[in-house]
């Protein structure tokens, strides 16, 4: 996450808040997250109004006043040396991590040379950061030696406590600029002005475009396809669903889908072929201990990939119920970041749309993604005789840097074994 839209304020100027109180809602490209107050105080000023789009991570959105401060002293200029009250900030969360949706404090709690924590008020930490002061070089005059605003003002006036300049990092060689497509003007010139209308991209569509373009430009994709017979799986699925316990209203405890069984089969295949359950970094091969399977879910304006964690250890009924819950909340944009960020592989199923086969784009940090087509009646040869079977084509897209063709074929063979002998998924 790099930016979001400030959808709604839940407080107004003058309200008293405590640490942990939810004060605002931020809409990201994937979900709506809550912003919590990092300290107690009074909302002195709302800097970013409700409805503002493109608010950067850690941008100042509101000012909290401590005891004894008044709104007249507020200065929200980031470059000003004048003291400003403590600020609540947009939560810092990278797209590739599962950081919780909590606002970042004005800075991390500093630590003295002996390892002891240095106590400073949020306002003091913020002012020290703005004025390049090292809190370890200051003495606090607040309660129990806490560094407070007046200590920062004293240091600024005396010119003491300056932080040592950070060593300049060596400049890396400039990477070649990625290829770009035609500009908007070049595209629009090909059409009459009255033959189209322009619909601005929302955050989700921009993120999808950015990540998938990066994937195709940086990941050498390799594709392996195989046909699998579904008749035994469909028969077992019907038996298991028929045996499901029901509640007082007659609702079954679970209802398995082919996709649920596909998730389980892929997870078990990754357990059996651990060298394919990896992620690539320039320094290391990341060998994952569990198969965390993401499942592509279509939502208005794009898609999201909620994750079934440690799917190889979960029974089919648990996978099915978790998937239904995640899918429902995904469509409502109520997933938590840790429910859709990360994962070790993914499944994209377009079979229910009648698609016979397709190739999916690897979504880093995954090294694989399984594209699942429709199950359909096809002629097959069994015991040298023509027969009819329900057959499904699946295509594995791999990151060729870490999953070679032979390894990808081994993973698909293991997957095919579980699908065509589904009882093995139950033991």
C-alpha positions in Angstrom: 0.0 0.0 0.0 1.4 3.4 -1.0 -1.7 5.6 -0.8 -5.4 5.4 0.0 -8.6 7.5 0.0 -9.8 9.1 3.2 -13.3 7.8 3.1 -14.8 8.9 6.4 -13.9 10.7 9.6 -15.4 9.2 12.7 -14.4 12.1 14.9 -14.6 15.9 14.6 -12.4 18.7 15.9 -12.7 19.1 19.6 -13.4 15.5 20.3 -11.5 13.7 23.0 -9.8 10.4 21.9 -7.8 7.7 23.6 -5.0 5.5 22.2 -6.6 2.8 20.0 -9.8 4.7 19.3 -10.9 4.4 15.6 -10.8 7.9 14.2 -11.1 7.4 10.4 -11.6 4.9 7.6 -9.2 4.6 4.7 -10.1 2.9 1.4 -7.2 1.1 -0.3 -7.2 -0.6 -3.6 -8.3 -3.8 -1.9 -10.2 -3.1 1.3 -11.5 -0.5 3.8 -9.2 -0.1 6.8 -9.6 1.7 10.1 -7.1 4.3 11.4 -6.6 4.3 15.1 -5.3 7.2 17.4 -1.7 6.6 18.5 -2.1 8.6 21.7 -4.7 10.3 23.8 -5.6 13.9 23.4 -8.0 16.3 21.7 -8.6 16.5 18.0 -7.2 20.0 17.3 -7.3 20.0 13.6 -8.4 17.7 10.7 -5.8 18.3 8.1 -7.1 16.0 5.3 -10.8 16.4 4.7 -13.2 13.5 4.2 -13.4 12.2 0.7 -9.8 13.1 -0.2 -8.2 10.7 -2.7 -4.5 9.7 -3.0 -3.5 10.3 0.6 0.1 9.0 0.9 1.2 6.5 3.6 2.4 8.5 6.7 1.0 11.8 5.4 -0.3 14.0 8.2 -4.1 13.7 8.3 -5.0 15.2 11.8 -3.4 16.9 14.8 -3.9 15.7 18.4 -3.4 18.3 21.2 -1.9 17.3 24.5 -2.8 18.8 27.9 -2.0 22.5 28.0 -1.9 22.9 24.2 -4.4 24.9 22.2 -5.4 24.9 18.6 -3.8 28.3 18.0 -0.3 26.7 18.2 -1.0 24.2 15.4 1.5 24.4 12.5 1.1 21.5 10.0 4.0 22.6 7.8 6.3 19.6 7.6 9.4 21.8 7.0 8.7 24.3 9.8 11.0 24.4 12.9 8.1 25.8 14.9 6.7 23.3 17.4 3.5 21.5 16.3 1.2 19.2 18.3 1.3 15.5 17.9 -0.1 14.1 14.7 -2.1 11.0 13.8 -0.9 9.6 10.5 -2.1 7.3 7.8 -1.0 3.7 8.6 2.2 2.5 7.0 1.6 -0.8 5.1 3.5 -2.2 2.1 1.6 -4.1 -0.5 3.8 -7.2 -0.1 3.5 -7.4 3.7 0.7 -8.2 6.1 1.1 -5.0 8.3 -2.0 -4.3 10.4 -4.1 -1.2 9.6 -2.8 0.9 12.5 -1.4 4.4 12.2 2.4 4.8 12.5 3.6 6.9 15.5 5.7 10.0 14.9 8.8 7.8 15.0 10.0 4.6 16.6 10.8 4.6 20.3 14.5 5.5 20.5 17.0 3.3 22.4 20.0 4.4 24.4 23.5 3.0 23.8 23.0 0.6 26.8 19.8 -0.8 25.2 17.4 1.0 27.6 14.4 2.7 26.0 14.4 6.5 25.9 11.0 7.9 26.9 9.7 10.9 24.9 6.3 12.2 24.2 4.9 11.8 20.6 5.1 15.5 20.1 8.8 15.5 21.2 9.6 12.7 18.9 7.9 14.4 16.0 9.7 17.7 16.7 13.0 15.9 17.1 12.6 14.3 13.7 11.6 17.6 12.0 14.7 19.3 13.4 17.1 16.4 12.9 17.8 16.0 16.7 19.1 12.8 18.3 16.9 12.0 21.3 19.8 9.9 22.8 21.8 13.1 23.1 19.1 15.0 25.1 18.0 14.9 28.8 14.4 14.9 29.7 12.8 17.2 32.2 9.3 15.7 32.1 7.9 13.1 34.5 10.4 10.3 35.2 12.9 11.9 32.9 10.6 11.9 29.8 11.7 14.1 27.0 9.0 16.7 26.3 8.4 19.7 24.0 10.4 22.2 26.1 13.4 19.9 26.0 13.3 20.0 22.2 12.9 23.8 22.2 15.9 24.1 24.5 18.0 22.0 22.3 17.0 23.9 19.2 17.8 27.3 20.9 21.2 25.9 22.1 22.0 24.2 18.8 22.7 20.9 20.6 21.6 17.3 20.1 22.0 17.3 16.3 21.8 13.8 14.8 24.8 12.6 12.9 24.3 12.7 9.1 23.5 9.4 7.6 26.3 7.9 5.5 25.5 8.3 1.8 24.6 5.1 0.1 26.6 4.2 -3.0 24.7 5.0 -6.1 23.5 2.0 -8.0 23.8 1.8 -11.7 20.7 3.2 -13.4 18.3 0.5 -14.6 17.1 0.7 -18.1 13.7 2.3 -18.4 10.9 -0.3 -19.0 9.2 -0.3 -22.3 6.0 1.8 -22.4 2.9 1.6 -24.5 1.4 4.4 -26.5 0.4 7.6 -24.6 -3.2 8.5 -23.9 -3.1 11.1 -26.6 -1.8 8.6 -29.2 -4.6 6.2 -28.3 -7.4 8.8 -28.3 -6.3 10.2 -31.7 -7.3 6.9 -33.2 -11.0 7.4 -32.4 -13.6 10.1 -33.1 -14.2 12.3 -30.0 -17.9 11.5 -29.8 -17.3 7.7 -30.1 -16.2 7.1 -26.5 -16.3 8.3 -22.9 -13.4 8.4 -20.4 -13.8 6.5 -17.1 -11.0 7.3 -14.6 -9.1 4.3 -13.2 -9.7 3.6 -9.5 -7.0 2.5 -7.1 -7.7 -1.2 -7.6 -7.4 -1.1 -11.4 -4.1 1.0 -11.1 -2.7 -1.6 -8.7 -3.6 -4.5 -10.9 -2.1 -2.9 -13.9 1.1 -2.0 -12.1 1.6 -5.4 -10.4 0.8 -7.5 -13.5 2.9 -5.4 -15.8 5.8 -5.7 -13.3 5.2 -9.5 -13.2 5.4 -9.9 -17.0 8.5 -7.6 -17.2 10.4 -9.2 -14.4 9.3 -12.9 -14.1 10.3 -15.3 -16.9 7.0 -17.2 -17.2 6.9 -20.9 -18.2 3.7 -22.9 -18.8 2.8 -26.5 -18.3 -0.6 -28.0 -19.0 -2.3 -31.3 -18.3 -5.7 -32.9 -18.6 -7.2 -34.5 -15.5 -10.3 -36.7 -15.2 -12.9 -35.6 -12.7 -15.4 -38.5 -12.5 -14.0 -40.0 -9.3 -13.7 -36.6 -7.7 -17.3 -35.7 -8.6 -18.6 -39.0 -7.2 -16.7 -38.5 -3.9 -17.8 -34.9 -3.7 -21.5 -36.0 -4.0 -21.0 -38.6 -1.3 -19.3 -36.2 1.1 -21.9 -33.5 0.6 -24.7 -36.0 1.1 -23.1 -37.1 4.4 -22.8 -33.6 5.8 -24.5 -33.1 9.1 -27.4 -30.5 9.1 -28.5 -28.0 11.7 -32.1 -27.5 13.0 -32.9 -25.5 9.9 -31.6 -28.2 7.6 -28.5 -26.3 6.6 -25.5 -28.6 5.9 -22.3 -28.1 7.9 -20.4 -27.8 4.6 -20.9 -28.0 0.9 -17.8 -28.9 -1.1 -17.1 -27.4 -4.5 -14.7 -28.6 -7.2 -12.6 -25.5 -6.4 -12.4 -26.5 -2.7 -11.0 -29.9 -3.7 -8.6 -28.2 -6.2 -7.2 -26.0 -3.5 -6.6 -29.1 -1.3 -5.0 -31.1 -4.1 -2.6 -28.3 -5.0 -1.6 -27.8 -1.4 -0.9 -31.5 -1.0 1.1 -31.5 -4.2 3.2 -28.7 -2.9 3.8 -30.6 0.3 4.9 -33.6 -1.8 7.1 -31.4 -4.1 8.6 -28.9 -1.6 11.1 -27.5 -4.1 8.1 -26.0 -6.0 6.8 -24.3 -2.9 9.2 -21.4 -3.1 9.6 -17.7 -3.7 12.5 -16.0 -5.5 14.8 -13.3 -4.1 18.0 -12.1 -5.7 19.9 -13.5 -2.7 18.0 -16.6 -1.6 15.4 -19.2 -2.5 12.6 -18.9 0.0 11.5 -22.4 0.9 8.0 -22.2 2.5 7.0 -24.6 5.3 3.3 -24.5 4.4 1.2 -24.3 1.3 -0.7 -21.0 1.6 -3.0 -21.0 -1.3 -4.5 -17.8 -2.7 -7.7 -18.0 -4.6 -8.6 -15.4 -7.2 -12.0 -13.9 -6.5 -13.7 -11.5 -8.9 -15.1 -8.3 -7.3 -16.5 -5.2 -8.9 -13.7 -3.3 -10.7 -11.1 -6.1 -10.4 -10.1 -9.1 -8.4 -8.5 -10.0 -5.0 -6.8 -13.2 -3.8 -7.8 -14.2 -0.3 -5.5 -16.9 1.1 -6.2 -20.3 2.7 -3.3 -20.7 5.1 -1.6 -24.1 5.6 -4.2 -25.6 3.3 -2.3 -29.0 3.2 -3.2 -29.5 6.9 -6.9 -28.5 6.7 -9.8 -30.9 6.0 -11.9 -30.2 3.0 -14.8 -29.0 5.1 -12.7 -26.3 6.8 -11.3 -25.2 3.4 -14.8 -25.0 2.0 -16.2 -22.9 4.8 -13.2 -20.6 5.0 -13.3 -20.0 1.3 -17.0 -19.1 1.4 -16.4 -16.7 4.3 -13.3 -15.1 2.6 -15.1 -14.9 -0.8 -18.1 -13.1 0.8 -16.1 -10.6 2.7 -13.8 -10.1 -0.4 -16.9 -8.9 -2.4 -17.8 -6.6 0.5 -14.2 -5.3 0.6 -14.0 -6.2 4.3 -10.9 -8.4 4.2 -8.0 -7.7 6.5 -4.5 -7.2 4.8 -3.2 -10.3 6.4 -6.0 -12.3 4.7 -4.9 -11.4 1.1 -1.3 -10.5 1.3 1.5 -13.0 0.9 0.7 -16.7 0.1 2.9 -19.2 -1.6 0.8 -20.1 -4.7 -2.6 -19.3 -6.2 -5.5 -20.8 -8.0 -7.5 -19.0 -10.7 -10.6 -20.9 -11.8 -12.6 -19.8 -14.8 -14.2 -23.2 -15.4 -17.6 -22.0 -14.1 -17.5 -19.4 -16.9 -17.2 -22.1 -19.5 -13.5 -21.4 -20.2 -11.8 -24.5 -21.5 -8.2 -23.5 -20.7 -6.1 -20.4 -20.2 -2.8 -19.2 -18.7 -2.6 -17.0 -15.6 0.0 -14.4 -14.7 2.2 -15.2 -11.7 1.5 -12.8 -8.8 4.8 -12.2 -6.9 6.0 -13.3 -4.3 4.4 -16.5 -5.7 6.4 -18.7 -8.0 3.4 -20.6 -9.4 -0.3 -20.1 -10.2 -2.7 -22.8 -11.4 -5.3 -21.8 -14.1 -8.3 -24.2 -13.9 -10.6 -24.7 -16.9 -14.1 -26.2 -17.2 -14.8 -29.9 -16.6 -16.5 -31.2 -19.8 -17.4 -34.5 -21.3 -14.6 -35.6 -23.7 -13.7 -38.8 -25.6 -10.8 -40.7 -24.0 -9.1 -44.0 -24.7 -9.2 -46.5 -21.9 -7.9 -50.0 -22.3 -7.6 -49.4 -26.0 -11.3 -48.6 -26.2 -13.0 -45.3 -26.8 -14.9 -44.0 -23.7 -16.4 -40.7 -22.4 -15.0 -39.0 -19.3 -15.4 -35.7 -17.6 -12.0 -33.9 -18.2 -10.6 -30.6 -17.0 -7.5 -28.9 -18.4 -5.3 -27.1 -15.9 -2.2 -24.9 -16.8 0.5 -24.2 -14.3 2.3 -20.9 -14.8 5.7 -20.8 -13.1 8.5 -18.4 -12.4 11.3 -20.1 -14.4 14.0 -18.6 -12.1 13.0 -21.1 -9.4 10.5 -23.6 -10.9 12.0 -25.2 -14.0 9.9 -27.2 -16.5 10.7 -30.6 -15.1 9.8 -29.4 -11.5 6.6 -27.9 -12.8 5.7 -31.1 -14.5 6.5 -33.0 -11.3 4.1 -30.7 -9.3 1.3 -31.2 -11.9 1.8 -34.9 -11.8 1.3 -34.9 -8.1 -1.8 -32.6 -8.4 -3.2 -34.9 -11.1 -2.8 -37.9 -8.8 -4.8 -36.3 -6.0 -7.6 -35.2 -8.4 -8.0 -38.6 -10.1 -7.6 -40.5 -6.8 -9.5 -38.1 -4.5 -9.8 -40.5 -1.6 -6.0 -39.9 -1.0 -6.9 -36.3 0.0 -8.9 -37.7 3.0 -6.1 -39.7 4.7 
